[in-house]
Amino acid sequence: MKIRRRRGVSAGADLTPMIDVVFQLILFFLVSTTFAVLPAINVNLPESETSQAQSIAGITITATATGKLFFNDEKITIQSMDKKLKNFDTEGKKREEYPVTLEADEKVTNGTIVKIFDVLRKNGFVSVNLRTTD
């Protein structure tokens, strides 16, 4: 009996196009997620040579050059900030230790910043960080 040998073509999948598509998807998701981190309120922060970078969760108060105030992302006035801070839940932390970040445009007057500090201290918030750029 004669045995025949088959000379067949080996079936192999070329993975190069699949790897290219996966790489493109990874790049797309990396680029698209970095834009979600940008803040919604634009201010020109003052420069500082001695500032230290910190990521602090808590309250963020923003003062723009046009005189607008924001409590996190909500537009407020000095009077409504006082009411908001009185009713603010510090999630079990003491008000003295709860972090507050103040972002003030470099053109905001000293008087506005002092008013913000007065309202914060009146409501027991003393841990205030001033945000600057390097």
HUUR-V520376 format. One line per field, one symbol per residue. ss: DSSP state (H for helix, E for strand, L for the rest). phi: phi as a letter, one per 30 degrees, with the letter a starting at -180 (. if undefined). burial: 1 if it has 24 or more other C-alpha atoms within 12 Angstrom, else 0. Layout:
ss->???
phi->???
burial->???
This chain:
ss->LLLLLLLLLLLLLLLHHHHHHHHHHHHHHHHHHHHHHLLLLLLLELELLLLLLLLLLLEEEEELLLLLEEELLEEELHHHHHHHHHLLLLLLLLLLLLLEEEEEELLLLHHHHHHHHHHHHHLLLLLEEELLEL
phi->.cccccccddcbcddeddddddddddddddddddddddddccbddddbdcdbdbcbdkdcccccddjdcbchccdbcdddddddddcddchiddddcddbcccbedcdddddddddddddddcjccccccdbcd
burial->00000000000000000000000000000000000000001010000000000000011111110001111100000100110110000000001001111111110100011001101100111011111000
